[in-house]
Amino acid sequence: QVQLVESGGGTVQAGAALRLSCAAAGLTSGRTSVAWFRQGPGREREFVAAFHRTISKQYYSESVKGRFTISKDNAKNTVYLQMDNLKPEDTAVYYCAASNSIITSSLRIQSQWSYWGQGTQATVSS
């Protein structure tokens, strides 16, 4: 069983940075994959970033590639999403998700993830 709790959201101006945290109980290093998804106002939930089993295998959506970075602190059982050069269109509720069995071709499909956090709001003003 994996339990996920997100934090770190807030309101910032365009061009600023935020770091989101996902405290994850029950992760198995080398086995558990973790992703970040987001849902903006009036939009469907979309894939943002993920690592597959190990932090060295990272995947990003085209809209955030080069601005966002996913990382992991094993000692703290926490996964981070560093968001730089934020844009108003990044405004969304951000969710972390985890799975012990997902395959790389399914990383962007939210129905394939087994565990979800409650989400944290990030708002970027222009």
Residue pairs with C-beta under 8 A, 6 or more apart in sequence:
1 26
1 115
2 24
2 25
2 26
2 27
2 32
2 98
2 100
2 114
2 115
3 24
3 25
3 26
3 115
4 22
4 23
4 24
4 25
4 96
4 97
4 98
4 115
4 116
4 117
5 22
5 23
5 117
5 118
6 20
6 21
6 22
6 23
6 94
6 95
6 96
6 117
6 118
6 119
6 120
7 20
7 21
7 23
7 120
8 18
8 19
8 20
8 21
8 120
9 18
9 20
9 94
9 120
9 121
9 122
9 123
10 18
10 121
10 122
10 123
11 123
11 124
11 125
12 18
12 86
12 122
12 123
12 124
12 125
13 124
13 125
13 126
14 86
14 87
14 88
14 124
14 125
14 126
15 85
15 86
16 86
16 124
17 82
17 83
17 84
17 85
17 86
18 83
18 86
18 122
19 80
19 81
19 82
19 83
20 36
20 80
20 81
20 83
20 94
20 96
20 120
20 122
21 78
21 79
21 80
22 34
22 36
22 78
22 79
22 80
22 81
22 96
22 117
23 76
23 77
23 78
24 32
24 34
24 77
24 78
24 79
24 96
24 98
25 77
26 32
27 34
27 77
27 98
28 100
29 74
30 53
30 54
31 53
31 100
32 53
32 98
32 99
32 100
33 50
33 51
33 52
33 53
33 98
33 99
33 100
33 102
33 107
34 50
34 51
34 70
34 72
34 79
34 96
34 97
34 98
35 47
35 48
35 49
35 50
35 51
35 96
35 97
35 98
35 107
35 113
36 48
36 49
36 50
36 70
36 81
36 94
36 95
36 96
36 97
37 45
37 46
37 47
37 48
37 94
37 95
37 96
37 97
37 110
38 45
38 46
38 48
38 90
38 92
38 93
38 94
38 95
38 122
39 45
39 46
39 92
39 93
39 95
39 119
40 89
40 91
40 92
41 91
41 92
43 92
45 95
45 110
46 61
47 61
47 107
47 108
47 109
47 110
48 60
48 61
48 64
48 68
48 81
48 94
49 58
49 59
49 60
49 61
49 64
49 68
49 69
49 70
49 81
50 58
50 59
50 70
50 107
50 108
51 57
51 58
51 59
51 70
51 72
52 59
52 102
52 104
52 107
55 70
55 71
55 72
57 104
58 70
59 104
59 107
59 108
60 68
60 70
61 108
63 89
64 83
64 90
67 83
67 84
67 85
67 86
68 81
68 82
68 83
68 84
69 81
69 82
69 84
70 79
70 80
70 81
70 82
71 79
71 80
71 82
72 78
72 79
72 80
73 79
73 80
79 96
81 94
81 96
83 90
83 122
86 122
86 124
87 124
88 124
88 125
88 126
89 124
90 122
90 124
91 122
91 123
91 124
92 121
92 122
93 119
93 120
93 121
93 122
94 119
94 120
94 121
94 122
95 116
95 117
95 118
95 119
96 116
96 117
97 110
97 113
97 114
97 115
97 116
97 117
98 113
98 114
98 115
99 112
99 113
99 114
99 115
100 114
101 114
102 112
102 113
102 114
106 112
